[in-house]
């Protein structure tokens, strides 16, 4: 946790900006789904982008966020048979975002345990 908290303010602004860019890239889905669903998806994906960026900053490895991103893309296909986990209401957006956060934290804890880092 100390490493996460040591992320400087000059790092957090680019992290937020790139996360929002990552989310807005999903506006392309306006051609295949409703505006409401697209906005929900942009919100979810922006949050995912922030989580992936944070994981990269903490682990200093691009592979960890790549595996998490692949997992997040695969899970909706397996569980609900839709791409990207777009949702029909704000509660679903919240639930998906919470699930993504928990998956990210689980990956982070696995990484810490694997590296023998006992303190979080």
N, CA and C of each residue as an Amber inpcrd file, in Angstrom:
protein
   360
   0.8230000  -1.1880000   0.0000000   0.0000000   0.0000000   0.0000000
   0.8670000   1.2510000   0.0000000   2.0360000   1.1410000   0.6470000
   2.9300000   2.2940000   0.6840000   3.3580000   2.6880000  -0.7230000
   3.6210000   1.6960000  -1.5570000   4.0240000   1.9930000  -2.9340000
   2.8790000   2.6720000  -3.6830000   1.6640000   2.1910000  -3.4620000
   0.5050000   2.8000000  -4.1060000   0.3310000   4.2410000  -3.6280000
   0.4950000   4.4550000  -2.3300000   0.3390000   5.7910000  -1.7780000
   1.4890000   6.7120000  -2.1640000   2.6190000   6.1280000  -2.5790000
   3.7670000   6.9490000  -2.9530000   3.6690000   7.4710000  -4.3900000
   2.6060000   7.1260000  -5.1020000   2.4180000   7.6380000  -6.4560000
   2.2620000   9.1560000  -6.3710000   3.0990000   9.8650000  -7.0970000
   3.1390000  11.3220000  -6.9790000   1.9410000  11.9840000  -7.6640000
   1.7420000  13.2370000  -7.3080000   0.6540000  14.0060000  -7.9100000
   0.8980000  14.2310000  -9.3950000   2.1710000  14.2660000  -9.8020000
   2.4640000  14.4390000 -11.2250000   2.1700000  13.1680000 -12.0100000
   1.9960000  12.0630000 -11.3180000   1.6450000  10.8010000 -11.9650000
   0.1390000  10.6200000 -12.0280000  -0.5750000  11.1010000 -11.0290000
  -2.0110000  10.8550000 -10.9390000  -2.7770000  11.5810000 -12.0450000
  -2.3460000  12.7730000 -12.4270000  -3.0560000  13.5120000 -13.4810000
  -2.9810000  12.7710000 -14.8160000  -1.7850000  12.3540000 -15.2770000
  -1.7480000  11.5720000 -16.5190000  -2.5150000  10.2530000 -16.4080000
  -2.5180000   9.6550000 -15.2230000  -3.2640000   8.4140000 -15.0220000
  -4.7580000   8.6530000 -15.2240000  -5.2690000   9.7240000 -14.6690000
  -6.6900000  10.0510000 -14.8270000  -7.0040000  10.3870000 -16.2870000
  -6.1540000  11.1840000 -16.9140000  -6.3840000  11.5720000 -18.3130000
  -6.3820000  10.3490000 -19.2250000  -5.3920000   9.4670000 -19.0750000
  -5.3400000   8.2800000 -19.9360000  -6.4950000   7.3290000 -19.6410000
  -6.9400000   7.2880000 -18.3970000  -8.0980000   6.4550000 -18.0570000
  -9.3530000   6.9670000 -18.7500000  -9.5260000   8.2780000 -18.7540000
 -10.6790000   8.8690000 -19.4410000 -10.5860000   8.6640000 -20.9500000
  -9.3880000   8.7780000 -21.5100000  -9.2090000   8.5050000 -22.9420000
  -9.5260000   7.0480000 -23.2560000  -9.0770000   6.1530000 -22.3890000
  -9.3590000   4.7270000 -22.5430000 -10.8710000   4.5000000 -22.5630000
 -11.5850000   5.1780000 -21.6600000 -13.0350000   5.0540000 -21.6150000
 -13.7210000   5.6470000 -22.8300000 -13.2880000   6.8430000 -23.2460000
 -13.9590000   7.5040000 -24.3670000 -13.7250000   6.7910000 -25.6940000
 -12.6820000   5.9800000 -25.7760000 -12.4770000   5.1970000 -27.0030000
 -13.6510000   4.2490000 -27.2490000 -14.4090000   3.9600000 -26.1940000
 -15.5470000   3.0550000 -26.3300000 -16.8090000   3.7680000 -26.8230000
 -16.7070000   5.0670000 -27.1210000 -17.8320000   5.7770000 -27.7300000
 -18.1540000   5.2250000 -29.1110000 -17.2310000   4.4900000 -29.6810000
 -17.4660000   3.8630000 -30.9840000 -18.6750000   2.9200000 -30.9300000
 -19.0320000   2.4690000 -29.7470000 -20.1740000   1.5620000 -29.5980000
 -21.5200000   2.2620000 -29.7750000 -21.4960000   3.5890000 -29.9550000
 -22.7460000   4.3110000 -30.2350000 -23.4240000   3.7990000 -31.4940000
 -22.6570000   3.2180000 -32.3900000 -23.2150000   2.7080000 -33.6440000
 -23.9350000   1.3730000 -33.4710000 -23.7340000   0.7160000 -32.3360000
 -24.3140000  -0.6160000 -32.1490000 -25.1730000  -0.7600000 -30.8990000
 -25.2240000   0.2760000 -30.0640000 -26.0490000   0.2090000 -28.8630000
 -26.5580000   1.6070000 -28.5290000 -27.4360000   1.6950000 -27.5410000
 -28.0480000   2.9780000 -27.1910000 -27.0340000   3.9240000 -26.5410000
 -27.3830000   5.1990000 -26.5380000 -26.5470000   6.2100000 -25.8960000
 -26.3810000   5.9000000 -24.4120000 -27.4680000   5.5160000 -23.7580000
 -27.4310000   5.1990000 -22.3300000 -26.4390000   4.0750000 -22.0490000
 -26.5250000   2.9900000 -22.8100000 -25.6030000   1.8700000 -22.6140000
 -24.1650000   2.2750000 -22.9030000 -23.9860000   3.1100000 -23.9060000
 -22.6350000   3.5550000 -24.2570000 -22.0400000   4.4080000 -23.1430000
 -22.8350000   5.3110000 -22.5780000 -22.3500000   6.1360000 -21.4690000
 -21.9910000   5.2590000 -20.2790000 -22.8410000   4.2860000 -19.9710000
 -22.5260000   3.3500000 -18.8890000 -21.2100000   2.6370000 -19.1530000
 -21.0270000   2.2010000 -20.3870000 -19.8080000   1.4810000 -20.7380000
 -18.5830000   2.3900000 -20.6270000 -18.6980000   3.6320000 -21.0650000
 -17.5810000   4.5750000 -20.9660000 -17.1910000   4.7810000 -19.5000000
 -18.1780000   4.8960000 -18.6240000 -17.9020000   5.0530000 -17.1900000
 -17.1700000   3.8270000 -16.6560000 -17.6990000   2.6400000 -16.9610000
 -17.0710000   1.4060000 -16.4880000 -15.6450000   1.2760000 -17.0000000
 -15.4600000   1.5200000 -18.2790000 -14.1540000   1.3210000 -18.9010000
 -13.1580000   2.3760000 -18.4120000 -13.6180000   3.5780000 -18.1210000
 -12.7200000   4.5820000 -17.5440000 -12.2150000   4.1100000 -16.1850000
 -13.1090000   3.5460000 -15.3940000 -12.7190000   2.9970000 -14.0960000
 -11.7340000   1.8430000 -14.2780000 -12.0090000   0.9850000 -15.2340000
 -11.0990000  -0.1270000 -15.5210000  -9.7340000   0.4160000 -15.9490000
  -9.7230000   1.4420000 -16.7890000  -8.4640000   2.0460000 -17.2220000
  -7.6570000   2.5810000 -16.0500000  -8.3410000   3.1970000 -15.0980000
  -7.6580000   3.6930000 -13.9030000  -7.0660000   2.5330000 -13.1090000
  -7.8360000   1.4580000 -12.9610000  -7.3480000   0.2850000 -12.2370000
  -6.1490000  -0.3280000 -12.9480000  -6.2380000  -0.4770000 -14.2710000
  -5.1260000  -1.0580000 -15.0310000  -3.8830000  -0.1770000 -14.9350000
  -4.0700000   1.1270000 -15.0380000  -2.9370000   2.0460000 -14.9200000
  -2.3000000   1.9950000 -13.5450000  -3.1360000   1.9270000 -12.5130000
  -2.6220000   1.8240000 -11.1510000  -1.8470000   0.5290000 -10.9650000
  -2.3760000  -0.5660000 -11.4990000  -1.6660000  -1.8410000 -11.3930000
  -0.3120000  -1.7790000 -12.0880000  -0.2590000  -1.1040000 -13.2230000
   1.0250000  -0.9450000 -13.9080000   2.0010000  -0.1500000 -13.0420000
   1.5240000   0.9370000 -12.4430000   2.3960000   1.7570000 -11.6050000
   2.8940000   0.9970000 -10.3800000   2.0400000   0.1560000  -9.8210000
   2.4120000  -0.6030000  -8.6260000   3.3590000  -1.7470000  -8.9640000
   3.0870000  -2.4520000 -10.0510000   3.8600000  -3.6590000 -10.3760000
   5.0420000  -3.3960000 -11.3000000   5.0460000  -2.2710000 -11.9960000
   6.0790000  -1.9590000 -12.9980000   6.1480000  -3.0300000 -14.0840000
   5.0210000  -3.6270000 -14.3730000   4.9600000  -4.6650000 -15.4040000
   3.7070000  -4.4540000 -16.2460000   3.8600000  -4.5100000 -17.5600000
   2.7170000  -4.3590000 -18.4620000   1.9090000  -5.6550000 -18.5390000
   2.5370000  -6.7780000 -18.2160000   1.8630000  -8.0710000 -18.3330000
   0.7010000  -8.2130000 -17.3590000   0.8560000  -7.7090000 -16.1670000
  -0.1930000  -7.8050000 -15.1540000  -1.4810000  -7.1070000 -15.6210000
  -1.4320000  -5.8560000 -16.0740000  -2.6470000  -5.2160000 -16.6030000
  -3.1900000  -5.8900000 -17.8640000  -2.3160000  -6.4380000 -18.7050000
  -2.7870000  -7.1260000 -19.9130000  -3.6260000  -8.3400000 -19.5390000
  -3.1550000  -9.1210000 -18.5700000  -3.9010000 -10.3120000 -18.1370000
  -5.2340000  -9.8980000 -17.5160000  -5.2260000  -8.8500000 -16.7040000
  -6.4740000  -8.3760000 -16.1020000  -7.4390000  -7.8840000 -17.1770000
  -6.9510000  -7.1370000 -18.1570000  -7.8010000  -6.6370000 -19.2410000
  -8.4070000  -7.8000000 -20.0190000  -7.6060000  -8.8000000 -20.3260000
  -8.1140000  -9.9720000 -21.0520000  -9.1810000 -10.6890000 -20.2330000
  -8.9610000 -10.7900000 -18.9350000  -9.9430000 -11.4350000 -18.0550000
 -11.2490000 -10.6470000 -18.0490000 -11.1490000  -9.3370000 -17.9560000
 -12.3520000  -8.5020000 -17.9220000 -13.1150000  -8.5480000 -19.2410000
 -12.4080000  -8.7250000 -20.3410000 -13.0810000  -8.8630000 -21.6350000
 -13.7160000 -10.2350000 -21.7980000 -13.1240000 -11.2400000 -21.1960000
 -13.6000000 -12.6090000 -21.3530000 -14.7950000 -12.9240000 -20.4520000
 -14.7910000 -12.4080000 -19.2340000 -15.8360000 -12.7410000 -18.2570000
 -17.2460000 -12.4490000 -18.7670000 -17.5300000 -11.2730000 -19.3490000
 -18.8980000 -11.0410000 -19.8330000 -19.3490000 -12.0370000 -20.9030000
 -18.4310000 -12.4540000 -21.7650000 -18.7910000 -13.4430000 -22.7810000
 -19.2010000 -14.7620000 -22.1360000 -18.5130000 -15.1290000 -21.0880000
 -18.7880000 -16.4020000 -20.4230000 -20.0540000 -16.3260000 -19.5790000
 -20.1990000 -15.2440000 -18.8070000 -21.2890000 -15.1690000 -17.8420000
 -22.6010000 -14.6490000 -18.4020000 -22.5560000 -13.6000000 -19.2290000
 -23.8140000 -12.9920000 -19.6640000 -23.9390000 -12.8770000 -21.1700000
 -22.9900000 -13.4090000 -21.8830000 -23.0610000 -13.4650000 -23.3430000
 -23.2450000 -12.0930000 -23.9920000 -22.5160000 -11.0960000 -23.4950000
 -22.4670000  -9.7920000 -24.1540000 -21.0260000  -9.3340000 -24.1820000
 -20.7200000  -8.4320000 -25.0900000 -19.3480000  -7.9300000 -25.1410000
 -19.2050000  -6.7030000 -24.2640000 -18.1130000  -6.6450000 -23.5430000
 -17.7830000  -5.4590000 -22.7770000 -18.5840000  -5.2370000 -21.5160000
 -19.5640000  -6.0440000 -21.2240000 -20.3180000  -5.8940000 -19.9960000
 -21.1500000  -4.6280000 -19.9300000 -21.5970000  -4.1190000 -21.0610000
 -22.4230000  -2.9160000 -21.0150000 -23.7220000  -3.2290000 -20.2950000
 -24.2270000  -2.2410000 -19.5940000 -25.3800000  -2.4930000 -18.7380000
 -26.5360000  -1.5760000 -19.0950000 -27.7050000  -1.9320000 -18.5900000
 -28.9130000  -1.1880000 -18.9130000 -29.3160000  -0.1980000 -17.8330000
 -28.6250000  -0.1650000 -16.7030000 -28.9790000   0.7880000 -15.6620000
 -27.7550000   1.1630000 -14.8370000 -27.9060000   2.2270000 -14.0450000
 -26.7790000   2.7410000 -13.2670000 -26.3640000   1.7790000 -12.1750000
 -27.2960000   1.0100000 -11.6270000 -26.9400000   0.0430000 -10.5900000
 -26.0230000  -1.0250000 -11.1700000 -26.3100000  -1.4640000 -12.3820000
 -25.4310000  -2.4350000 -13.0350000 -24.0450000  -1.8460000 -13.2570000
 -23.9870000  -0.5810000 -13.6300000 -22.6950000   0.0800000 -13.8050000
 -21.9110000   0.0540000 -12.4980000 -22.5850000   0.3590000 -11.4020000
 -21.9350000   0.3300000 -10.0930000 -21.4580000  -1.0750000  -9.7540000
 -22.3180000  -2.0660000  -9.9680000 -21.9630000  -3.4510000  -9.6530000
 -20.7790000  -3.9080000 -10.4990000 -20.8160000  -3.6350000 -11.7990000
 -19.6870000  -4.0060000 -12.6630000 -18.4020000  -3.3290000 -12.2000000
 -18.4810000  -2.0430000 -11.8830000 -17.2900000  -1.3260000 -11.4340000
 -16.7470000  -1.9250000 -10.1470000 -17.6360000  -2.3030000  -9.2410000
 -17.2110000  -2.9500000  -8.0000000 -16.5540000  -4.3000000  -8.2800000
 -17.1370000  -5.0650000  -9.1870000 -16.5470000  -6.3530000  -9.5670000
 -15.1600000  -6.1390000 -10.1530000 -15.0130000  -5.1460000 -11.0290000
 -13.7070000  -4.8690000 -11.6300000 -12.6900000  -4.4690000 -10.5660000
 -13.1260000  -3.6800000  -9.5980000 -12.2340000  -3.2860000  -8.5150000
 -11.7880000  -4.5080000  -7.7170000 -12.7210000  -5.3860000  -7.3820000
 -12.3830000  -6.5780000  -6.6080000 -11.4530000  -7.5060000  -7.3770000
 -11.6760000  -7.6470000  -8.6690000 -10.7750000  -8.4700000  -9.4870000
  -9.3810000  -7.8510000  -9.4920000  -9.3150000  -6.5430000  -9.6540000
  -8.0220000  -5.8610000  -9.6360000  -7.3010000  -6.0310000  -8.3100000
  -8.0360000  -5.8960000  -7.2050000  -7.4330000  -6.0890000  -5.8910000
  -6.9670000  -7.5250000  -5.6950000  -7.7500000  -8.4740000  -6.1870000
  -7.3520000  -9.8810000  -6.0770000  -6.0600000 -10.1350000  -6.8370000
  -5.9720000  -9.6220000  -8.0550000  -4.7300000  -9.7650000  -8.8240000
  -3.5600000  -9.1150000  -8.0900000  -3.7960000  -7.9570000  -7.5320000
  -2.7410000  -7.2520000  -6.8140000  -2.2680000  -8.0720000  -5.6170000
  -3.2040000  -8.6250000  -4.8530000  -2.8310000  -9.4320000  -3.6920000
  -2.0880000 -10.6980000  -4.1080000  -2.5230000 -11.3230000  -5.1850000
  -1.8090000 -12.5010000  -5.6980000  -0.3830000 -12.1130000  -6.0740000
  -0.2340000 -10.9830000  -6.7140000   1.0960000 -10.4900000  -7.0930000
   1.9600000 -10.2960000  -5.8530000   1.3880000  -9.6690000  -4.8200000
   2.1390000  -9.4180000  -3.5870000   2.5420000 -10.7230000  -2.9190000
   1.6260000 -11.6710000  -2.8540000   1.9230000 -12.9630000  -2.2330000
   2.9930000 -13.6880000  -3.0250000   2.8810000 -13.6600000  -4.3380000
   3.8500000 -14.3240000  -5.2060000   5.2500000 -13.7400000  -5.0280000
   5.3290000 -12.4520000  -4.7670000   6.6240000 -11.7910000  -4.5900000
   7.1140000 -11.8750000  -3.1410000   6.3170000 -12.4960000  -2.2780000
   6.7100000 -12.6220000  -0.8780000   6.6090000 -11.3270000  -0.0920000
   5.7790000 -10.4170000  -0.5550000   5.6050000  -9.1350000   0.1240000
   4.4610000  -9.2780000   1.1140000   4.7910000  -9.2810000   2.3870000
   3.7750000  -9.5390000   3.3990000   2.9570000  -8.2910000   3.7440000
   3.6010000  -7.1400000   3.7880000   2.8770000  -5.9110000   4.1250000
   2.1630000  -5.3710000   2.9020000   0.9570000  -4.8930000   3.1230000
   0.1970000  -4.2880000   2.0300000   0.2770000  -2.8420000   2.1760000
